[in-house]
């Protein structure tokens, strides 16, 4: 790319999501594809005697689920104009529960429920906006490798980051 634009943003709050979309519209002149690919990954056993875990669950849901919904809400009118698409990055943990990832799995399960329902609503409304939800397994990134530092051989194999990017780009382009 000759020019790269970015906006650094803390997605643990609700107000900034509209700011991000407004900035994208200002800088790019519109939105053709909204790629939702960010996460708060929490790896710990659930502690039923601690209110701290409830607060952590709220933070994970805010970043991994609600921010996706808020960003979609803020971008939808622009995506309608461009006949655009939404690409939602979920996880295999959004399909199957994973030990020590209860909060993360919960947040990713919620994405499937929300975006599968929204996809059907858009079809019924004859909207040209498409939604692609992608549930990858373990992608070899620095963040994920740190998560598994004490367990270098996860139960499933790693997907290389460049392969994951190719899968995401192709699926989004096909509007699947």
Backbone torsions as a table, in degrees:
resi	resn	phi	psi	omega
1	UNK	NA	139.6	177.9
2	UNK	-76.3	-31.2	-178.2
3	UNK	-140.7	133.9	178.9
4	UNK	-120.4	130.8	176.6
5	UNK	-116.1	140.7	177.2
6	UNK	-148.1	158.3	174.7
7	UNK	-131.6	119.2	175.9
8	UNK	-78.7	132.7	-172.8
9	UNK	-151.7	136.4	173.2
10	UNK	-88.5	113.2	-176.0
11	UNK	-91.3	18.9	176.9
12	UNK	-84.6	-2.0	176.9
13	UNK	-118.7	169.0	-175.6
14	UNK	-96.8	-28.3	-172.7
15	UNK	-69.7	-36.6	-172.8
16	UNK	-71.0	-18.2	-177.7
17	UNK	-65.1	-40.8	177.1
18	UNK	-65.6	-38.4	177.5
19	UNK	-60.5	-41.0	179.2
20	UNK	-62.6	-47.3	-179.9
21	UNK	-64.4	-43.0	178.3
22	UNK	-60.3	-40.1	178.0
23	UNK	-65.2	-42.7	178.5
24	UNK	-61.2	-41.9	179.2
25	UNK	-63.9	-43.7	-179.6
26	UNK	-63.9	-45.9	-175.8
27	UNK	-76.9	-42.3	-172.7
28	UNK	-98.5	-16.3	-179.6
29	UNK	84.4	2.6	179.2
30	UNK	158.3	178.6	178.5
31	UNK	-130.4	124.1	174.8
32	UNK	-98.2	-38.3	-178.5
33	UNK	-136.5	129.4	173.7
34	UNK	-105.5	111.3	178.7
35	UNK	-101.6	118.5	-179.3
36	UNK	-103.5	101.8	-173.7
37	UNK	-144.4	75.2	175.3
38	UNK	-147.5	155.3	-176.8
39	UNK	-159.2	150.4	168.4
40	UNK	-106.6	109.4	-176.5
41	UNK	-99.5	119.9	-178.7
42	UNK	-117.4	120.2	-177.5
43	UNK	-117.0	97.1	178.8
44	UNK	-164.6	153.2	174.7
45	UNK	-69.0	141.5	179.7
46	UNK	-71.7	131.9	-179.2
47	UNK	-111.2	106.3	-176.7
48	UNK	-74.9	-11.3	-179.9
49	UNK	-99.8	9.7	-177.2
50	UNK	-124.9	127.1	174.7
51	UNK	-72.8	-16.9	178.3
52	UNK	-60.2	-37.2	179.1
53	UNK	-65.4	-33.1	176.4
54	UNK	-66.3	-39.5	177.3
55	UNK	-66.2	-40.0	177.1
56	UNK	-63.9	-41.2	177.5
57	UNK	-58.7	-43.6	179.4
58	UNK	-61.1	-42.3	178.8
59	UNK	-64.7	-42.7	179.6
60	UNK	-63.2	-44.9	179.0
61	UNK	-63.8	-37.4	179.0
62	UNK	-61.5	-49.3	-176.5
63	UNK	-74.8	-47.3	-170.5
64	UNK	-84.7	-19.9	-175.9
65	UNK	-123.9	-61.1	-173.9
66	UNK	-63.7	-37.4	179.0
67	UNK	-65.0	-33.5	175.6
68	UNK	-62.4	-43.6	-179.7
69	UNK	-66.9	-44.4	180.0
70	UNK	-64.2	-42.6	178.3
71	UNK	-64.1	-40.3	177.6
72	UNK	-62.8	-44.2	179.3
73	UNK	-59.5	-46.0	-178.0
74	UNK	-67.9	-30.0	-175.4
75	UNK	-92.5	-16.6	-168.7
76	UNK	-57.4	-44.6	-178.3
77	UNK	-62.8	-33.3	178.5
78	UNK	-73.6	-37.2	177.7
79	UNK	-68.3	-33.9	176.1
80	UNK	-62.2	-41.3	-179.8
81	UNK	-65.1	-40.5	-175.6
82	UNK	-90.7	1.2	-171.9
83	UNK	54.1	44.5	-171.0
84	UNK	-82.9	-171.3	-178.3
85	UNK	-141.4	157.5	177.6
86	UNK	-117.4	128.5	176.5
87	UNK	-113.9	116.4	-176.0
88	UNK	-106.0	119.8	176.3
89	UNK	-93.1	115.9	176.4
90	UNK	-108.8	-140.5	-175.9
91	UNK	-161.7	158.5	170.8
92	UNK	-58.5	-27.1	177.3
93	UNK	-68.2	-13.5	175.1
94	UNK	-84.0	-9.0	177.8
95	UNK	-105.9	-32.3	-176.3
96	UNK	-135.6	138.5	175.2
97	UNK	-64.4	145.7	-178.3
98	UNK	-128.3	127.2	179.4
99	UNK	-55.4	138.8	178.4
100	UNK	72.1	6.1	178.5
101	UNK	-127.3	36.9	-175.7
102	UNK	-58.8	-46.3	-178.6
103	UNK	-66.2	-46.1	179.4
104	UNK	-61.7	-47.2	179.0
105	UNK	-60.5	-41.8	177.9
106	UNK	-58.1	-46.8	-177.5
107	UNK	-64.7	-37.2	-179.1
108	UNK	-77.2	-34.6	172.9
109	UNK	-58.9	-42.5	-179.0
110	UNK	-61.3	-36.1	177.5
111	UNK	-60.4	-43.2	179.8
112	UNK	-61.8	-45.0	179.8
113	UNK	-62.3	-47.6	-177.5
114	UNK	-66.0	-52.7	-173.6
115	UNK	-74.1	-29.0	173.3
116	UNK	-66.1	-40.7	177.2
117	UNK	-66.1	-45.8	-179.7
118	UNK	-62.4	-39.2	177.9
119	UNK	-57.2	-45.1	179.7
120	UNK	-64.6	-40.0	177.8
121	UNK	-62.9	-40.7	179.1
122	UNK	-66.0	-37.9	176.9
123	UNK	-64.1	-46.6	179.3
124	UNK	-60.2	-39.7	-179.7
125	UNK	-78.8	-0.2	-177.7
126	UNK	57.3	37.0	176.7
127	UNK	-75.6	149.8	177.0
128	UNK	-89.2	-1.7	179.4
129	UNK	-79.1	129.5	178.4
130	UNK	-106.1	156.6	176.3
131	UNK	-127.6	125.9	175.2
132	UNK	-115.8	122.7	176.9
133	UNK	-109.8	126.3	-176.5
134	UNK	-118.9	125.9	178.8
135	UNK	-114.2	97.8	178.8
136	UNK	-90.6	165.0	173.3
137	UNK	-89.5	-137.7	-179.5
138	UNK	-80.6	119.0	176.8
139	UNK	-101.3	129.6	-176.7
140	UNK	-73.3	93.7	173.5
141	UNK	-124.9	166.5	178.8
142	UNK	-60.4	-40.7	-178.6
143	UNK	-61.7	-47.8	-178.0
144	UNK	-69.6	-35.1	178.1
145	UNK	-65.8	-34.5	175.0
146	UNK	-66.3	-37.4	178.9
147	UNK	-60.0	-34.5	-176.7
148	UNK	-105.0	21.9	-177.3
149	UNK	-57.6	-35.4	-179.3
150	UNK	-88.6	-3.6	179.5
151	UNK	-138.8	75.4	-173.6
152	UNK	-65.1	-14.8	179.5
153	UNK	-116.6	81.4	178.5
154	UNK	-63.0	162.8	-175.8
155	UNK	-65.1	-26.3	176.8
156	UNK	-115.8	159.5	-178.2
157	UNK	-76.4	163.9	179.2
158	UNK	-85.5	144.6	169.9
159	UNK	-103.1	127.5	179.8
160	UNK	-66.6	146.7	-175.4
161	UNK	-58.8	-40.8	-179.5
162	UNK	-67.1	-34.0	175.9
163	UNK	-67.6	-40.8	177.4
164	UNK	-62.2	-43.6	179.5
165	UNK	-61.4	-39.9	179.0
166	UNK	-65.2	-43.0	177.7
167	UNK	-60.5	-45.9	-179.1
168	UNK	-62.4	-48.1	-179.1
169	UNK	-62.1	-44.5	-178.6
170	UNK	-67.0	-44.6	-179.5
171	UNK	-64.5	-41.2	178.4
172	UNK	-64.6	-40.6	179.5
173	UNK	-66.7	-34.0	178.9
174	UNK	-79.1	-10.7	-179.8
175	UNK	57.1	44.0	-179.3
176	UNK	-83.0	NA	NA
